[in-house]
Amino acid sequence: MSENKKIQTFKSLTPLEASDLIKKHVDNQDLIILDVRTPWEFSKEHIEGAENLDFTDPDFNEMVEKLDKDKIYVIYCKSGRRSDKVKEILKNLGFIKIYSIKNGFKGWKAAKK
């Protein structure tokens, strides 16, 4: 098979769609749930299995560049603003599959009542 340019996917998912995607890939180590809130916010509560990468950290860009661009990322923050900015950063860096959760962790919690 020839080496073709990979097609990028960037979507905002409802909390239900994100939950379904996470469940579908529960055993897939290529799916990374990325919480871009501060460590303090993350320590209070977060989506099970999420990794924390603080968007406000001065070294954020350097940390992002170390991530595997071919993995699948589900990104969230508190309300969706930071994750939308991170989604654009990752898009510009050539990441392949990036999903953000609409309304962030607030939306996730509201949908899980």
N, C-alpha and C positions, 0 to 999 in steps of 0.2 A: 504494500500500500504506500502511495506517495505521501510525502510530508506536506500536508496542506496547512494553511493558516487555520488555527482553531477559531471557531465561532464563539464570540463572547455572549454571555447571558447575564443581563442585569435586570432584576425585577424586584418590585416591592410586593410582598405577600401579606395577605391578611394573617392575623394570628392563627386562624384555623388552617390556612394553607401551609404556613410555616410549620405548624405542629404535625401536619400530615407528611410533609417533606422529611422532617426529623425522624418520625416513626418509620417511614419507608427506608431510611438509610441508617437505622439504629445500629446495625453491625458493620457499617461502612466507615472505615477509618479515614476515608477521603472527605467526609463531611465534617466541617469544623463549625461549631457554634461560637461566634465571637462577640463577646460583650465589650463594647467600647466605652463603658462608663468608668468612673473613677474606682479605684480599689475599695474605697469606703462604700460606695453604692453597691458594688459587686458583693462585698462581704455581708451586707444586710440580707440580700436575696438575689437569686439569679436563676436562669433556666438551667435545669439539670444537665450536666455535661459541658457547660459553657466554659470557655477560656476567657480570661480577662486581658484586654490590651487597651490601656487607658489612652483615649484620644487626646487628653490634655497633657500627657507626658511629653516633655521637650524632645525625647528620643523616639517619639511615635513613628515618624517617617522611616527611621533606620530600622526599627523593629518590624514594620510592615514589609520592608524590602527583603527581610529574611524569610517571610512566609512562602510556602509552596504555591505558585501561581496556578497550578493545575488542579488544586483541591476545590471542593465545593464549600463556600462560606455562607452561613446564615448570620447576618449582622444585626445587632440591636443595641439601642441605648435606652434612655429613659422615655423619650417621646418620639424619636425618629429623626430629629434634626442632625445629631452627630453621626448617626449611622448613614444618613443620606450623603453627608460630606465624605465619610470613609468610603462609601460605595464609589464615588467619583474618583477618589484617590486611587483605589484599587483598579478601576477601569483604565485610568491613565497609565498605570504601571503594567498593564497587560494581563491582569488576572482573568480567568476564563468564566467561572460561574460564581456570581455574587447575588445573594438575595438579602433584602432587608425586610424587617418586620414593621408593617405599618403601625404607627402610633407606639412603637417601641415596647418597652417592658410594661408600660401602663396599659397598652392595648392587649398584650399577652395576658396580664393578670385579669383584666376585665373579661376577656373571652373564656377564661378558665374558672369562672365563678361556680 
